[in-house]
Amino acid sequence: MSTSPETFRQAATVILLRDAEEGPEIFMVVRHHQIDFASGALVFPGGSLDPDDRRIAERAEWRVDVPGADAAAMTFRVAAIREAFEECGVLLARRAGAGSLLPAGELAAIDKAHRQALCAGTISFAAIIDEERLVLATDLLEPFAHWITPVGMPKRFDTHFFLAVAPEDQAALHDGGEAVDSTWITASQALSEAKAGRYTLVFATERNLYKLAPHGSAGELLAAARSSDIVTVQPEIVKTPTGRQLHIPAAAGYGGDVFEF
């Protein structure tokens, strides 16, 4: 299988978590129907890397060092944090010199001053970090999965998925542009709602929800991710006499290696 960087777009996705009585809830958004990828689908916030993400990753004063993470890995973490801010208004960052994440009041001011401009492309994330004296909390992201779109698809992505606990006093809300709706929902509930036809899920989202569902808390999910090796998944499309199948590595932990679609 070809995984040449020229064949796909690099992307980052953040799975925001919070604990609830029914188990860990996940913040998910519904894509606008005019978006060219996963239109109308229930997805985790995320998107393509921006050239600015690498610039931020290379500035030690703008993010927290993570042992074992090279420049490329840090760039994906930066992108995940930026996408969370753009798509749902959650900002995993601290003021320079501060030990705690931004409180709701300070975040609200940053959101009002910069989020719309960031989404419109009239200000860079680096400029916001510099102006607001922020340090991105790249240490709070836990790598969870790595998926590459199958060969032959019109748009291909190389996507790294991260887990992160949403700050308690930051309210997540969809941007109203790329995302037209949002919800906090358990993985099991999302799968049930999709089965009932109330939501559409792309294959990668559905399988990652399956992998998230058995865990009873956000802490349990993070601990499981830390103790597990990530197996890259690039589904292979196989034609059969009755239709098509997706083949993925069984070792990736998604409940099998062959799926009908």
Secondary structure as the mmCIF struct_conf table of DSSP 4:
data_model
#
loop_
_struct_conf.conf_type_id
_struct_conf.id
_struct_conf.beg_label_comp_id
_struct_conf.beg_label_asym_id
_struct_conf.beg_label_seq_id
_struct_conf.end_label_comp_id
_struct_conf.end_label_asym_id
_struct_conf.end_label_seq_id
HELX_RH_3T_P HELX_RH_3T_P1 PRO A 5 THR A 7
BEND BEND1 PHE A 8 PHE A 8
STRN STRN1 ARG A 9 ALA A 20
TURN_TY1_P TURN_TY1_P1 GLU A 21 GLU A 22
STRN STRN2 GLY A 23 ARG A 31
HELX_LH_PP_P HELX_LH_PP_P1 HIS A 32 HIS A 32
TURN_TY1_P TURN_TY1_P2 HIS A 33 GLN A 34
BEND BEND2 ILE A 35 ALA A 38
TURN_TY1_P TURN_TY1_P3 SER A 39 GLY A 40
STRN STRN3 LEU A 42 VAL A 43
BEND BEND3 PRO A 45 PRO A 45
STRN STRN4 GLY A 46 SER A 48
HELX_RH_AL_P HELX_RH_AL_P1 PRO A 51 ALA A 57
TURN_TY1_P TURN_TY1_P4 GLU A 58 GLU A 58
HELX_RH_3T_P HELX_RH_3T_P2 ALA A 60 TRP A 62
STRN STRN5 ARG A 63 ARG A 63
TURN_TY1_P TURN_TY1_P5 PRO A 67 GLY A 68
HELX_RH_AL_P HELX_RH_AL_P2 ALA A 71 CYS A 88
STRN STRN6 ALA A 93 ARG A 95
TURN_TY1_P TURN_TY1_P6 ALA A 96 GLY A 97
BEND BEND4 GLY A 99 SER A 100
HELX_LH_PP_P HELX_LH_PP_P2 LEU A 101 PRO A 103
HELX_RH_AL_P HELX_RH_AL_P3 ALA A 104 ILE A 110
HELX_RH_PI_P HELX_RH_PI_P1 ASP A 111 ARG A 115
HELX_RH_AL_P HELX_RH_AL_P4 GLN A 116 ALA A 120
TURN_TY1_P TURN_TY1_P7 GLY A 121 GLY A 121
BEND BEND5 THR A 122 ILE A 123
HELX_RH_AL_P HELX_RH_AL_P5 PHE A 125 GLU A 132
TURN_TY1_P TURN_TY1_P8 ARG A 133 ARG A 133
STRN STRN7 LEU A 134 LEU A 136
HELX_RH_3T_P HELX_RH_3T_P3 THR A 138 LEU A 140
STRN STRN8 GLU A 142 ILE A 148
HELX_LH_PP_P HELX_LH_PP_P3 THR A 149 PRO A 150
TURN_TY1_P TURN_TY1_P9 VAL A 151 GLY A 152
BEND BEND6 PRO A 154 LYS A 155
STRN STRN9 PHE A 157 VAL A 165
HELX_LH_PP_P HELX_LH_PP_P4 ALA A 166 PRO A 167
TURN_TY1_P TURN_TY1_P10 GLU A 168 ASP A 169
BEND BEND7 GLY A 176 GLU A 178
STRN STRN10 ALA A 179 THR A 186
HELX_RH_AL_P HELX_RH_AL_P6 ALA A 187 LYS A 195
TURN_TY1_P TURN_TY1_P11 ALA A 196 GLY A 197
BEND BEND8 ARG A 198 TYR A 199
HELX_RH_AL_P HELX_RH_AL_P7 PHE A 203 LEU A 212
TURN_TY1_P TURN_TY1_P12 ALA A 213 PRO A 214
BEND BEND9 GLY A 216 SER A 217
HELX_RH_AL_P HELX_RH_AL_P8 ALA A 218 ARG A 226
TURN_TY1_P TURN_TY1_P13 SER A 227 SER A 227
BEND BEND10 SER A 228 SER A 228
HELX_LH_PP_P HELX_LH_PP_P5 ASP A 229 THR A 232
STRN STRN11 VAL A 233 VAL A 233
STRN STRN12 GLU A 236 THR A 240
TURN_TY1_P TURN_TY1_P14 PRO A 241 THR A 242
STRN STRN13 GLY A 243 HIS A 247
HELX_RH_3T_P HELX_RH_3T_P4 ALA A 250 ALA A 252
BEND BEND11 TYR A 254 GLY A 255
BEND BEND12 ASP A 257 ASP A 257
STRN STRN14 VAL A 258 GLU A 260
#
